[in-house]
Amino acid sequence: MFSNSSCLRCGKNSLLTDEVTGEQFCSKCGYVISEKLDASGPEWRSFQKETGVDPTRTGAPTSLMMHDRGLATIISPMNKDSSGKPLTSTMKSTIERLRTWDSRSKVNAPSDKNLRQALSELSTLKDKLSLSNAVTEKASYIYRKALEKSLVRGRSISALIAASLYAACRDAETPRTLKDITNASNVKRKDITRCYRLIHRELELKVPVVDPVQCVARIASKLEITEKTKRYAVKILKDAQERKESAGKEPMGLAASALYLSCVKNRIPVTQRDMAEAANVTEVTIRNRCKDLRRY
């Protein structure tokens, strides 16, 4: 396997790495750069796991969803020493004071309290909207950047974390509409859109356009539509994208219209009202989009 770096002796870009031993050397002059590859996995020790302590070297992975990214230490709530014996009454009071100061020392600035509250609300929104860890990690990253630029000052934490989550869904191409996030967060749509425009402008986010093809599966799962019907709806949308007919149209409404036409084609009894309720759009939107798609 080749490496992009050059040899330290001859200066040629001819380094090889042995995949078995991890040894890195130059194929021209034979100079050995490193003899072995450092192990990045857990380091198992010779003793057994008898005391309930995990014998691995590495701990839990860091995460942006945690206030301290999972790097802080925690004093165990069990009043026992390392050998498992219970603590004395004097030592118990000392440990209690240490626990109190340890919890207080983790929040040193108002921004830390702000971040804790925002990540707590983000965790709630994740469960309500059934989002993946990648989306929430991106949302917490966007909110941290907004916090560094002091965009939170004078604004609602709930609205800004909801706007960050909407931007993360757009970035990860996860079909979640602004109405879904508004209903889950109990924040006015106007406040979320205002905060979204702010972070989009100040953080210079590169948000891709929502693909209506990815919205088909979500609508079809609510109505329990067959795979054959979904594939025909995807074919209709791809033909519309090739003709540039989908430009400027709402992705969810366009997907619902294509799925409705596919149901009519395959003789599946689904009304426009059912389709509109599943896609969170109006029946007028489906009728207008169906007219545009039927022309071709």
C-alpha positions in Angstrom: 0.0 0.0 0.0 1.5 3.3 -1.1 1.8 6.4 1.1 1.7 10.1 0.0 4.8 11.1 2.1 8.3 10.8 0.7 11.3 8.9 2.0 13.5 10.6 4.6 16.7 9.3 3.1 16.3 9.3 -0.7 13.5 11.8 -0.9 11.4 9.7 -3.4 7.7 9.1 -3.0 8.0 5.3 -2.8 7.0 4.3 0.7 5.2 1.0 1.3 3.4 -0.3 4.3 3.1 -4.0 5.3 -0.5 -4.6 6.1 0.3 -7.5 8.4 3.1 -6.1 10.6 2.4 -2.4 10.0 6.1 -1.8 9.0 6.7 1.2 6.7 9.7 1.2 4.5 11.0 2.7 1.2 10.9 0.4 -1.9 13.8 2.2 -3.5 16.6 2.4 -0.8 15.1 0.0 1.8 15.0 2.6 4.6 12.6 1.6 7.4 10.5 4.5 8.6 8.6 2.7 11.4 8.9 -0.9 12.5 5.4 -1.5 13.8 1.9 0.1 13.8 0.6 1.4 17.1 -2.5 -0.5 18.3 -5.6 1.6 18.3 -7.9 -1.0 19.8 -8.4 -2.1 23.4 -5.4 -3.3 25.3 -6.4 -6.5 27.1 -4.4 -7.2 30.3 -3.5 -10.5 31.8 -5.8 -10.3 34.9 -9.4 -11.3 34.8 -12.5 -9.1 35.1 -13.3 -9.9 38.7 -13.7 -6.5 40.4 -16.1 -5.2 37.8 -13.5 -2.9 36.2 -13.2 -3.0 32.5 -9.6 -4.1 31.6 -9.5 -2.2 28.3 -7.2 0.7 27.7 -9.6 2.8 25.8 -12.8 4.2 27.3 -16.1 5.3 25.8 -15.9 7.2 22.5 -16.1 11.0 22.6 -19.3 12.6 21.4 -20.4 16.2 20.6 -23.8 15.3 22.0 -22.2 15.4 25.5 -21.6 18.7 27.2 -18.0 17.8 28.1 -17.6 15.5 25.0 -17.3 12.5 27.4 -13.9 13.5 28.7 -14.8 14.5 32.2 -14.3 12.2 35.2 -17.1 11.1 37.5 -16.8 10.2 41.2 -18.6 6.9 41.7 -21.9 7.1 43.7 -21.1 3.9 45.5 -19.6 4.5 48.9 -17.0 1.8 48.6 -13.2 1.8 48.2 -11.1 0.1 45.5 -11.2 -3.2 47.3 -15.0 -3.2 47.7 -15.1 -2.4 51.4 -17.6 0.2 52.6 -16.3 3.7 53.6 -16.3 5.0 57.1 -18.7 7.7 58.2 -15.9 10.3 58.2 -14.8 9.4 54.7 -18.4 9.3 53.4 -18.9 13.0 54.3 -15.6 13.9 52.6 -16.6 12.1 49.4 -20.0 13.8 49.4 -18.3 17.2 49.5 -16.0 16.1 46.7 -18.9 15.0 44.6 -20.6 18.4 45.2 -17.5 20.4 44.2 -16.9 18.1 41.2 -20.4 18.7 39.8 -20.1 22.4 40.4 -16.7 22.7 38.7 -18.0 21.2 35.5 -20.1 24.4 34.8 -17.8 27.4 34.9 -19.4 29.8 32.5 -22.9 30.8 31.4 -22.2 29.3 27.9 -21.7 25.9 29.6 -25.2 26.0 31.1 -26.5 27.1 27.7 -24.9 24.2 26.0 -26.2 21.7 28.6 -29.7 22.9 28.1 -29.5 22.9 24.3 -28.0 19.4 24.1 -30.7 18.1 26.5 -33.4 19.5 24.2 -31.6 18.0 21.2 -31.6 14.6 22.7 -35.4 14.9 23.2 -35.9 16.0 19.6 -33.8 13.0 18.4 -36.2 10.6 20.1 -39.3 12.4 18.8 -38.1 12.5 15.2 -36.3 9.1 15.2 -33.0 10.6 13.9 -29.7 8.9 13.6 -26.6 9.7 15.7 -24.9 11.3 12.6 -27.6 13.9 12.3 -27.6 14.9 16.0 -23.8 15.0 16.0 -23.9 17.4 13.1 -26.6 19.5 14.8 -24.6 19.8 18.0 -21.5 20.8 15.9 -23.5 23.6 14.2 -24.9 24.8 17.6 -21.4 24.8 19.1 -20.2 27.0 16.2 -23.1 29.3 16.7 -22.3 29.5 20.4 -18.7 30.4 19.6 -19.8 33.3 17.4 -22.2 34.5 20.1 -25.3 34.0 17.9 -27.2 32.6 20.9 -27.2 35.8 22.8 -30.7 37.4 22.9 -32.3 34.4 21.1 -34.2 31.4 22.2 -32.2 28.3 22.9 -35.1 26.0 21.7 -35.4 27.9 18.4 -31.7 27.9 17.7 -31.2 24.2 18.5 -34.3 23.4 16.3 -32.8 25.4 13.5 -29.4 23.7 13.9 -31.2 20.3 13.7 -33.1 21.3 10.6 -29.8 22.4 9.0 -28.2 19.0 10.0 -31.2 17.1 8.4 -30.7 19.1 5.2 -27.0 18.4 5.2 -27.4 14.6 5.9 -30.3 14.5 3.3 -32.6 13.1 6.0 -36.3 13.8 5.0 -37.5 15.9 7.9 -39.6 18.9 7.0 -39.7 22.2 8.9 -43.2 21.4 10.0 -42.0 18.2 11.6 -39.4 20.0 13.6 -41.8 22.7 14.5 -44.3 20.2 15.9 -41.7 18.3 17.8 -40.0 21.3 19.4 -43.2 23.3 20.2 -41.5 26.4 18.8 -43.1 28.8 16.3 -42.2 28.2 12.7 -41.3 31.9 12.3 -38.7 31.8 15.1 -37.1 28.6 13.6 -36.9 30.1 10.1 -35.4 33.3 11.5 -32.7 31.4 13.4 -32.0 29.1 10.4 -31.4 32.1 8.1 -29.1 33.5 10.7 -26.9 30.5 11.1 -27.0 29.8 7.4 -25.6 33.3 6.7 -23.2 33.7 9.6 -21.7 30.1 9.5 -21.7 30.0 5.6 -23.4 26.6 5.5 -23.4 24.7 2.3 -26.8 23.0 2.4 -27.8 20.7 -0.5 -31.2 20.8 -2.1 -33.6 18.2 -0.7 -34.0 15.2 -3.1 -37.7 14.3 -3.5 -36.7 10.7 -4.2 -35.7 10.2 -0.6 -39.1 11.4 0.6 -40.9 8.6 -1.2 -39.9 5.9 1.2 -41.1 7.9 4.2 -44.6 8.6 2.7 -44.9 5.0 1.4 -44.1 3.5 4.8 -47.0 5.4 6.4 -49.5 4.2 3.8 -48.0 0.7 3.6 -47.5 0.9 -0.2 -45.8 -1.9 -2.1 -42.3 -1.8 -3.4 -43.4 -1.9 -7.0 -45.4 1.3 -6.6 -42.5 3.0 -4.9 -40.2 2.2 -7.8 -42.6 3.6 -10.3 -42.9 6.8 -8.3 -39.1 7.1 -8.2 -39.0 6.6 -12.0 -41.5 9.5 -12.4 -39.4 11.8 -10.2 -36.2 11.0 -12.0 -37.8 11.7 -15.3 -39.1 15.1 -13.9 -35.6 15.9 -12.6 -34.1 15.2 -16.1 -36.6 17.7 -17.6 -35.9 20.2 -14.8 -39.6 20.1 -13.8 -38.8 19.6 -10.1 -36.9 22.9 -9.8 -38.5 25.3 -7.3 -41.1 22.7 -6.2 -41.6 21.5 -2.6 -39.9 18.1 -2.3 -42.5 16.5 -0.1 -45.4 17.6 -2.3 -43.6 16.5 -5.4 -42.9 13.0 -3.9 -46.5 12.7 -2.7 -47.8 13.6 -6.2 -45.5 11.1 -7.9 -46.5 8.4 -5.4 -50.2 9.2 -6.0 -49.8 8.8 -9.8 -48.0 5.5 -9.2 -50.9 4.3 -7.0 -53.4 5.2 -9.8 -51.2 3.4 -12.3 -51.0 0.2 -10.2 -54.7 0.5 -9.1 -54.0 0.9 -5.4 -57.0 2.5 -3.6 -55.4 5.6 -2.0 -57.1 9.0 -1.9 -55.5 12.4 -2.3 -56.5 13.2 1.3 -54.7 10.1 2.6 -51.6 11.0 0.6 -51.7 14.7 1.8 -52.0 13.7 5.4 -49.1 11.3 5.1 -46.9 13.9 3.4 -48.0 16.9 5.6 -49.1 18.9 2.5 -52.4 20.1 1.2 -54.6 18.3 -1.3 -54.3 21.4 -3.6 -50.6 20.9 -3.7 -50.9 17.3 -4.8 -53.4 18.2 -7.5 -51.2 21.0 -8.9 -48.1 18.8 -9.0 -50.1 16.0 -10.6 -51.1 18.3 -13.4 -47.5 19.2 -14.0 -46.3 15.6 -14.0 -49.2 14.3 -16.2 -48.2 16.7 -19.1 -45.2 14.6 -19.9 
